[in-house]
Amino acid sequence: MSSPDPQVRAARNPSSPPASPSPAVRGPVVAVTGAATGIGGLLTERLAASEEIRQVVAIDERRGECAEAQWHILDVRDPAIAEKLRGADVVVHLALDLDLGSDTAARTAYNVRGTQTVLTAAAAAGVHRVVLCTSAMVYGALPDNELPLSEDAELRATAEATGVADLLEIERLARRAPRAHPGLNVTVVRPALLVGGTDTALTRYFESPRLLVVADSRPAWQFCHVDDLCTALEYAVLEKVDGELAVGCDGWLEQEEVEELSGIRRMELPSAVALGAAARLHRIGLTPSPAGDLAYTMYPWVVSGSRLHSAGWRPRWTNEEVLAELLEEVSGRHTVAGRRLGRKDATAAGAAGATVALLGAAAVVRRARKARRRI
């Protein structure tokens, strides 16, 4: 026989205390864009499992694996997203295209228009906080950078590196949004060199048979594991910290430490040769990385992460541990000047020969163009 209803039981015995209702989760409703894969997928799973989150609304162009989330399948540039965001307290916008193989114009159109649409839609839907994710690359890699940079340091990056122009525009939209939409709070999270299932010009640096070092440069390597980025984003979602947030491992590694830990020897080139060759190779389509990417392997762009630290956040990973994971991830891949080579190509080219071959190819193409102009 089933137990009597609590109200019936109370009526029978007035002295009995009323039954306590089940505790309700009072945390925020969080919408995540780009929720099916990558960082978005990891964050969606993490938030869905959190007792501090009431509900997760997942938005992507295809359904992901998180069964606990409420899914909406659409492009973030679609104005209909405003209706999907209604009822959300926080939006984490992670639907960005930073693929090295993407057409530059199409990538910019997606990244900038998508961010504009999400910010406008969030304001229209009554969302009070949007969390954007760019990169510490927006500070720029410059020889006079402080070690480490504070969150308030000037954004001195140029548009010459892969995707950085898009990130700078997203930063501009983030600054403008609270003025355009009073009541909308925008938090920007800027991770250091991101590792953990990522493929960027900087992670490909460690796929090379030799680590290219530009003469008279001063590299300083700081990594950010995707797990640490997700916990930092969660801090922003729960309003434990806001504003512009830099996130990465504590401290940094000098180039000599990276070479010792990786076991990969260096190949040093004069600045004019390295930058000139990189520009030519990219211009003729032999490599996906523009010359601007080289600056981030030449000069420091290490961040302090002081705001997150003040809020109680700490990275779980060290630079040494993240570098070890990165080396394990890229094991068996062969990349020279940002261009992936097949195993046979890399073996035939030899350790430094592939770089020489690519430099030579650029010179050959240049000579051929000059010859055509003389005809």
Wavefront OBJ file of the C-alpha trace (Angstrom):
o trace
v 0.000 0.000 0.000
v 1.317 3.448 -0.871
v 1.970 6.037 1.848
v -0.696 8.718 2.321
v -0.250 12.061 0.621
v 1.707 14.459 2.929
v -1.229 16.884 3.088
v -3.621 14.043 4.052
v -1.146 12.846 6.690
v -0.880 16.364 8.126
v -4.659 16.682 8.270
v -4.900 13.407 10.213
v -2.180 14.471 12.646
v -2.059 18.278 13.004
v 0.974 18.067 15.287
v 3.137 16.552 12.500
v 5.495 19.054 10.843
v 4.811 19.731 7.139
v 6.853 17.718 4.656
v 9.830 19.614 3.211
v 9.670 20.187 -0.533
v 12.468 18.834 -2.709
v 15.241 21.410 -2.991
v 15.155 23.191 -6.358
v 18.297 24.114 -8.259
v 18.409 27.901 -8.208
v 21.457 28.356 -10.416
v 21.437 30.023 -13.832
v 20.102 28.736 -17.115
v 23.124 28.742 -19.421
v 23.105 28.688 -23.223
v 26.265 27.496 -25.013
v 26.850 28.095 -28.715
v 29.158 25.746 -30.604
v 28.044 23.134 -28.084
v 28.433 19.989 -30.181
v 32.224 19.738 -30.421
v 35.523 21.032 -29.105
v 35.561 23.383 -26.144
v 31.822 23.947 -26.492
v 31.167 20.229 -26.182
v 33.411 19.904 -23.127
v 31.845 22.915 -21.407
v 28.308 21.734 -22.166
v 29.013 18.368 -20.518
v 30.639 20.058 -17.532
v 27.813 22.534 -16.956
v 25.138 19.865 -17.424
v 26.780 17.824 -14.649
v 27.078 20.791 -12.268
v 24.720 21.108 -9.313
v 25.115 24.899 -9.551
v 23.538 25.068 -13.022
v 19.766 24.816 -13.415
v 19.677 24.010 -17.126
v 21.932 24.001 -20.175
v 20.650 25.116 -23.578
v 22.936 23.786 -26.313
v 23.060 25.506 -29.710
v 24.916 24.229 -32.754
v 24.395 23.286 -36.385
v 24.215 19.634 -35.352
v 23.282 17.781 -32.199
v 26.048 16.866 -29.777
v 26.312 13.977 -27.335
v 25.145 15.672 -24.125
v 21.707 14.155 -23.497
v 21.052 16.338 -20.446
v 21.120 19.574 -22.468
v 18.183 21.079 -24.343
v 19.303 21.202 -27.985
v 18.509 23.759 -30.687
v 19.927 23.128 -34.151
v 20.660 26.361 -36.028
v 23.395 28.670 -37.318
v 24.386 31.329 -34.781
v 24.012 33.967 -37.502
v 20.284 33.213 -37.725
v 18.258 35.980 -35.976
v 15.896 33.218 -34.804
v 18.492 32.460 -32.139
v 16.950 35.250 -30.031
v 13.902 33.082 -29.373
v 16.099 30.118 -28.408
v 17.919 32.286 -25.861
v 14.746 33.456 -24.162
v 14.805 32.355 -20.534
v 18.599 32.012 -20.401
v 20.540 33.947 -17.782
v 23.981 33.531 -19.360
v 25.223 32.821 -22.884
v 28.680 31.387 -23.555
v 29.510 32.027 -27.203
v 31.989 29.431 -28.479
v 30.825 29.040 -32.086
v 33.997 30.305 -33.780
v 35.812 29.096 -36.876
v 39.594 29.213 -36.358
v 40.406 26.381 -38.769
v 43.679 26.906 -40.626
v 42.090 25.545 -43.788
v 39.099 27.893 -43.829
v 38.725 30.594 -46.438
v 39.744 33.817 -44.710
v 36.801 35.909 -45.877
v 34.253 33.203 -45.060
v 35.832 32.627 -41.647
v 35.688 36.337 -40.782
v 32.095 36.605 -41.976
v 31.099 33.689 -39.743
v 33.034 34.793 -36.662
v 32.134 38.476 -36.684
v 28.539 38.169 -37.886
v 27.934 35.292 -35.475
v 29.208 37.288 -32.498
v 27.185 40.353 -33.515
v 24.034 38.267 -33.829
v 24.531 36.491 -30.497
v 25.125 39.764 -28.612
v 22.079 41.430 -30.158
v 19.898 38.351 -29.665
v 21.014 37.948 -26.043
v 20.054 41.543 -25.267
v 16.692 41.128 -26.994
v 16.007 37.909 -25.067
v 16.728 39.501 -21.682
v 20.013 37.639 -21.060
v 22.082 39.561 -18.534
v 25.548 38.115 -19.232
v 27.433 36.974 -22.342
v 30.799 35.224 -22.054
v 33.053 35.444 -25.114
v 36.291 33.536 -25.687
v 39.116 35.068 -27.734
v 42.822 34.482 -27.053
v 45.774 36.012 -25.235
v 47.141 36.519 -28.760
v 45.169 39.789 -28.839
v 47.838 41.326 -26.590
v 50.331 40.827 -29.389
v 53.757 39.174 -29.261
v 56.269 41.990 -28.932
v 59.877 42.241 -27.726
v 58.997 44.848 -25.071
v 56.067 42.933 -23.549
v 56.153 42.627 -19.784
v 56.473 39.147 -18.293
v 53.709 38.486 -17.438
v 51.111 40.809 -18.967
v 48.217 42.012 -16.824
v 44.634 41.747 -18.062
v 44.560 45.523 -18.472
v 47.566 45.572 -20.793
v 46.951 47.272 -24.133
v 45.824 45.025 -26.976
v 48.703 45.564 -29.413
v 48.225 42.638 -31.771
v 48.022 43.294 -35.488
v 45.787 41.537 -37.988
v 48.712 39.633 -39.542
v 48.391 36.323 -37.665
v 45.833 33.583 -38.333
v 42.407 34.573 -36.997
v 43.706 37.448 -34.873
v 41.874 40.072 -36.944
v 38.602 38.285 -36.113
v 39.479 38.102 -32.426
v 40.305 41.808 -32.292
v 36.960 42.610 -33.902
v 35.190 40.376 -31.372
v 36.982 42.263 -28.586
v 35.722 45.532 -30.095
v 32.162 44.189 -30.201
v 32.498 43.106 -26.560
v 33.503 46.622 -25.477
v 30.701 48.226 -27.464
v 27.878 45.848 -26.481
v 27.175 47.147 -22.933
v 26.858 50.684 -24.333
v 24.573 49.552 -27.144
v 22.562 47.270 -24.841
v 22.370 48.705 -21.288
v 22.062 45.949 -18.716
v 24.066 43.431 -20.762
v 27.290 42.356 -19.067
v 30.042 41.001 -21.321
v 32.960 38.937 -20.016
v 35.885 38.087 -22.301
v 38.148 35.110 -21.577
v 41.602 35.102 -23.209
v 43.435 31.759 -23.022
v 47.160 31.316 -23.632
v 48.330 28.782 -26.248
v 45.457 26.309 -26.125
v 46.182 22.561 -26.013
v 43.881 19.568 -25.871
v 42.471 18.396 -29.188
v 43.295 21.706 -30.874
v 45.007 22.301 -34.221
v 46.552 25.738 -34.677
v 49.621 27.251 -36.281
v 51.231 27.283 -32.832
v 50.473 23.654 -31.953
v 51.819 22.681 -35.391
v 55.099 24.343 -34.433
v 55.741 21.270 -32.291
v 55.105 18.886 -35.204
v 58.234 20.112 -37.014
v 61.412 18.028 -37.279
v 63.278 21.059 -35.944
v 61.996 23.933 -33.819
v 62.468 27.066 -35.879
v 64.141 29.760 -33.793
v 64.540 33.238 -35.219
v 67.910 34.770 -34.370
v 67.877 37.402 -31.615
v 64.298 36.565 -30.630
v 63.105 36.022 -27.052
v 60.390 33.335 -26.964
v 58.475 32.530 -23.780
v 56.009 29.638 -23.888
v 52.841 29.571 -21.811
v 50.135 26.986 -22.399
v 46.490 26.594 -21.418
v 44.872 23.174 -21.256
v 41.267 23.035 -22.477
v 40.230 21.592 -19.098
v 41.531 24.709 -17.357
v 39.800 26.925 -19.907
v 36.498 25.169 -19.161
v 36.832 25.731 -15.413
v 37.668 29.400 -16.055
v 34.584 29.737 -18.264
v 32.519 28.139 -15.494
v 33.791 30.773 -13.056
v 32.583 33.446 -15.481
v 29.210 31.718 -15.914
v 28.666 31.605 -12.144
v 29.654 35.285 -11.858
v 32.560 34.544 -9.566
v 34.630 36.888 -11.740
v 33.966 39.237 -14.644
v 35.616 41.708 -16.994
v 38.553 40.721 -19.193
v 40.095 37.478 -17.963
v 43.394 35.925 -19.003
v 43.838 32.207 -18.362
v 46.838 29.898 -18.614
v 49.303 27.805 -16.684
v 51.314 29.549 -14.001
v 54.590 30.972 -15.292
v 56.256 30.122 -18.593
v 58.998 28.076 -20.256
v 62.065 29.509 -21.963
v 62.958 28.211 -25.438
v 65.871 26.200 -24.043
v 63.548 24.477 -21.563
v 61.101 23.624 -24.348
v 63.895 22.099 -26.424
v 65.177 20.096 -23.460
v 61.721 18.811 -22.494
v 60.679 18.011 -26.066
v 63.967 16.543 -27.232
v 63.556 18.473 -30.500
v 66.581 20.433 -31.610
v 66.422 23.937 -32.999
v 67.121 25.331 -36.444
v 68.068 28.992 -36.192
v 67.479 31.426 -39.053
v 68.065 35.170 -39.399
v 64.915 37.231 -38.950
v 64.852 38.561 -42.516
v 65.180 35.058 -43.970
v 62.542 33.470 -41.710
v 59.937 36.228 -42.079
v 60.548 36.734 -45.785
v 60.302 33.017 -46.545
v 57.155 32.627 -44.407
v 55.468 35.491 -46.241
v 56.369 34.105 -49.668
v 55.330 30.557 -48.851
v 51.954 31.741 -47.594
v 51.422 34.085 -50.530
v 51.926 31.305 -53.095
v 49.742 28.895 -51.109
v 52.397 26.437 -49.945
v 51.640 26.991 -46.255
v 48.462 27.944 -44.340
v 50.250 30.226 -41.872
v 50.971 33.885 -42.643
v 54.250 35.429 -41.554
v 52.466 37.117 -38.644
v 52.168 33.754 -36.878
v 55.958 33.671 -36.476
v 55.889 36.601 -34.039
v 54.168 34.379 -31.465
v 57.151 32.009 -31.569
v 59.637 34.898 -31.340
v 58.442 37.166 -28.527
v 56.551 36.733 -25.231
v 52.789 37.008 -24.778
v 52.590 35.441 -21.312
v 49.619 36.457 -19.131
v 49.264 36.655 -15.351
v 45.652 35.511 -14.886
v 45.482 37.676 -11.762
v 41.716 38.247 -11.839
v 40.905 34.556 -11.910
v 43.499 33.893 -9.220
v 41.979 36.582 -6.999
v 38.601 34.839 -7.375
v 40.095 31.551 -6.143
v 40.644 29.826 -9.503
v 43.843 27.862 -10.038
v 45.083 25.933 -13.092
v 45.244 22.172 -12.629
v 47.903 21.804 -15.308
v 51.505 23.008 -15.430
v 53.280 24.181 -18.561
v 55.468 21.069 -18.438
v 52.433 18.773 -18.259
v 50.605 20.514 -21.092
v 53.704 20.430 -23.300
v 54.021 16.687 -22.645
v 50.371 16.159 -23.653
v 50.835 18.275 -26.774
v 53.882 16.267 -27.828
v 51.906 13.056 -27.341
v 49.014 14.430 -29.408
v 51.226 15.440 -32.345
v 53.380 12.330 -32.291
v 53.565 10.893 -35.808
v 52.566 14.130 -37.516
v 55.035 15.942 -39.729
v 54.712 19.659 -40.309
v 57.112 22.158 -41.806
v 56.358 25.894 -41.909
v 52.782 25.109 -40.885
v 52.245 22.670 -43.765
v 51.375 19.065 -42.947
v 53.505 16.493 -44.762
v 52.848 12.815 -45.291
v 55.194 10.376 -43.589
v 56.978 9.595 -46.877
v 57.488 13.288 -47.616
v 58.949 13.950 -44.192
v 61.235 10.913 -44.333
v 62.513 11.807 -47.786
v 63.070 15.417 -46.818
v 65.001 14.588 -43.669
v 65.147 16.532 -40.469
v 65.881 20.006 -41.789
v 65.697 19.212 -45.462
v 61.952 19.794 -45.643
v 62.372 23.370 -44.524
v 65.166 23.900 -47.028
v 62.982 22.352 -49.735
v 60.109 24.720 -48.967
v 62.407 27.727 -48.865
v 63.867 26.604 -52.160
v 60.391 26.152 -53.640
v 59.553 29.723 -52.777
v 62.729 30.933 -54.437
v 62.001 28.869 -57.543
v 58.485 30.285 -57.815
v 59.816 33.801 -57.407
v 62.415 33.268 -60.143
v 59.742 31.800 -62.415
v 57.513 34.841 -61.903
v 60.380 37.173 -62.730
v 61.110 35.166 -65.862
v 57.479 35.388 -66.976
v 57.511 39.154 -66.508
v 60.570 39.429 -68.757
v 58.877 37.529 -71.586
l 1 2 3 4 5 6 7 8 9 10 11 12 13 14 15 16 17 18 19 20 21 22 23 24 25 26 27 28 29 30 31 32 33 34 35 36 37 38 39 40 41 42 43 44 45 46 47 48 49 50 51 52 53 54 55 56 57 58 59 60 61 62 63 64 65 66 67 68 69 70 71 72 73 74 75 76 77 78 79 80 81 82 83 84 85 86 87 88 89 90 91 92 93 94 95 96 97 98 99 100 101 102 103 104 105 106 107 108 109 110 111 112 113 114 115 116 117 118 119 120 121 122 123 124 125 126 127 128 129 130 131 132 133 134 135 136 137 138 139 140 141 142 143 144 145 146 147 148 149 150 151 152 153 154 155 156 157 158 159 160 161 162 163 164 165 166 167 168 169 170 171 172 173 174 175 176 177 178 179 180 181 182 183 184 185 186 187 188 189 190 191 192 193 194 195 196 197 198 199 200 201 202 203 204 205 206 207 208 209 210 211 212 213 214 215 216 217 218 219 220 221 222 223 224 225 226 227 228 229 230 231 232 233 234 235 236 237 238 239 240 241 242 243 244 245 246 247 248 249 250 251 252 253 254 255 256 257 258 259 260 261 262 263 264 265 266 267 268 269 270 271 272 273 274 275 276 277 278 279 280 281 282 283 284 285 286 287 288 289 290 291 292 293 294 295 296 297 298 299 300 301 302 303 304 305 306 307 308 309 310 311 312 313 314 315 316 317 318 319 320 321 322 323 324 325 326 327 328 329 330 331 332 333 334 335 336 337 338 339 340 341 342 343 344 345 346 347 348 349 350 351 352 353 354 355 356 357 358 359 360 361 362 363 364 365 366 367 368 369 370 371 372 373 374 375
